Amino acid sequence: MNEEIKDKLRQHAGKILLGGTGALLALSVFTLGSSLLSDGPAATDTQADALVQKLEGNLGDAQTKVATQHAALLAQLPGMDIERVNRDRVTGRSLLLSLTDSSASTRTVKEQQMLLDARYDFLDHESRVLTEFVPEWMTATGTTKGAGTTYTLADLDIDVSRAQGLNYSYTGVARLDPIRVGPDQNSAAKSEFAVFTYSTSQDGTVASLDAYRAFSKSRNTLAAAGEEQPSRKPTG
């Protein structure tokens, strides 16, 4: 199975190689044509030969550069199914949103626990997500007093933490910014940070999930790190 994954990656990387050199060739040909046309009928064979030699040299350099990047890609991803990772990241984002959207609801903690328990087979009555994260999140965001603060997902990073056989594990860090403060909440509501881990099987089925709300010092550290980086749209 690992060999099949490697072959698949090599095929995709080959497309990147061909696509990259093809794009560079097309750009160079366009440049050549534009140069000749700008001179009109006065363009000489000498000019054309010189431009062709320059084109061949540029193409050779481009092929070498892209081939190097191609080899580096295969070296870094010897057995990783990138398409699956991208799908699993979307799954992770959906899981996070499902856990945190309770802040704007009028459900009780018990009702939210039952909702998640019924929705996800990998959660049970002993799950830390149900017994710790949900009650803490709903209390902190004011949901236990009615509809709490509404948050929007401002930043999300999900990385592969482990690939063992056909099972992939991920770690995610999310920042959620308040966009509407609940009636019983302080108007100076701050951003919330959540750290979560999950794993998937080969078919994309989630096998496990855990989540934590970042506190004081760790939250401030995450905030400082985020301010040092250029802002970007949520990814996953």
N, C-alpha and C positions, 0 to 999 in steps of 0.2 A: 504493500500500500504506500509506503514511503517513497518507493521508486516511482510509482504512478504520480504522486504529488510532485516529485522533482521533475519528471518529464513534462507535467502540465505547466510548471513554472518556467521551464526552459522554453516551451512553446510560446508562452506569453511574453517572456523576455525577448524572444526572437522577433515577435511582432513589434516590440518597442524599438529594437535595433533597426529593423527594416523601415519602420515608420519614421524614425528619427533621421536616418540617412536619406530617405525619400523626400522628406520635407526640406532638408538642407539642399538637396539636389534641385528641387523645384524652385527654391528661392534663388539659387545661383543661376539657373537657366533663365529665370525671369530678369535677373540683373543683367545677364549677357544680352538678352533680346532687347531690353530697354536701352542699353548702351549703343547697340548697333542702329536701332531705329532712330535714336536721337541724332545720329550723324547722317541718316538718310542715305541716299544713293552714293554719297561720298565716302562711305565706310570702305576701307581697303581690306584686301586679303591679309595684309600684315597685321592690321588691328584685330581682325577676327582670330587669326592664329594666336596672337598674344593673349587675347581674352580667353580662348579655349584652354591654353596652357595654364592660365591663372585659375580657371574653373576646375581643371583636373587637380591642381595642387590643393585648392580649398576643399574639394570633395575628399581627397585622400586624408587630409587632416581631420575632417569631420568624421569620416568613417573610423579613424583610429580613436578619436575621443569617445564616440558613441560605443564602440566596441569595448573600451575600457570601462565605461559606465555599466554596460551590459554584464561584463564579467563580475564587477563589484556587486551588482544586484543579485546574481546567482550565488555569490559567496556569502552574502548576508542572509539570504533566504533559502537555505538548502532544502528545507522540507516544510515550509510554511505555505498554507493555502490562503493566499491574500484575498481572494474573492470571499472565502468563508469568514475571514477576519472582519471584512467590511460589513458583511451581513450581521455578524455577531455584535458589532458595535452599534448597529441600529437597534438590535434587540436590547442591548444594555441601556440605551437612551430611553427606550419605551418603559423598561423596568423602573428606571429612576423617576420618570414622570408619573408613573402609576403610584409610586410610594409617596411622592411629595405633593400631588394635586389635592390631597386631603386637607391641606391648610386653608383652602377656600371653601370647603364644604360645611354642611351643618350636621354631618354624621357624628355619632359618638365614637369614642375609641373602639368600643366593642363592635360596633357596626362596621367600622373600617377594617378591623381585624378579620371579621367574618367575610367581608367582601374580597379581600386579598386571598384569604385561605381558600375560598371557593374558586377564585380565578386561576390560581397557580398551584399545580399539583406538587411542586417541589417544596412548598411551604407546609409546615404542620404546626401543631400547638406548642412545640418546643423551639420553633424558629426564633432566632434573635430579632429578625426583622419584625415579627409580630409582637413578641413580648417586650422588646426594648425600643427599637427604632420608632415604630408607629406611635406608641404612647408619648415618647419623648418629643417627637417632631410635632405632634398635634398640640401638646402642652406649650411648647416653646413658641409656636406660631399663632396661638390664641384660639385654636379650633374648639377647645373644650368649653369655651364661653360663647360659642356660636361661630358664624363664619369668620375665619381668621384672616391673616394677611395673604394676599395673592402674590405669588412669585412668578417670575419669568426665568427661564434657563438662560443665564448670561454667558456661561463658559463651561465647557465639558471636555475633559481629556480621558480617553479610554485606551489603555495599552495592554498588550498581551503580557501576562506575568509568567505564564508557564504553558508549554505544549507537551503533553505526555501522551504518546500514542495518538489516539483519535479524539482525545479530550483536550480542549483549550480552556485556559483560565485567564480572567481579565481583572484589572484593577482600574477603577474610575474615580475621578475627582471632579465634582461639579460645584459651580458657584451659582446661586439663585438670588436674584435681586428683587426686592419688594417693589411692586407697581401699584398696589392698592392695600392700604393698611386697614385691618379690621376695626370695627367701632370700639372694641375694648383694648386695643393695642396702642402702645406708644407710637406717636407719629414719626418718631425717629428710628423706625425699624431698620435694622442693618441687614446686610447680605448674609445669607446662610450658606454653609458649605457642607457637602455630604461626600463621604468616601464610601465606595461600595465595591464589592468583589462578587464575581459570578463565574460559573463555568458552563460550558456547553458540550454536547455530544456531537458526533459527526453530522447528524441531520439538522443541527441547529437547535435542538431541544435544550432548554435550560435545565441543568442538573442541580444547581445550588445557587443561593443568593444570600449575601449578608450586606448590611448597610450600617453606617455610623454617622452621627451628626458631629461635626468637628466643633470643639470647644475653644474658648478663650485663646490660650497661647497658640495652639495649633491652627486655629482659625485666622489669627492675626498673621501668622507665618505664611499661610496660603494666600491671604489678601496681599501681603507685601510682594510675594513672588509674582502674583498676577499683575500688579501695577508696574513691575519692572519689564514685563513683556508687552509687545504691541497688541492692542485689542484685536480680536478676531471673532468671527461668527462661530456659534456652537458647532462642533463636528462629532462624529461617532461612528 
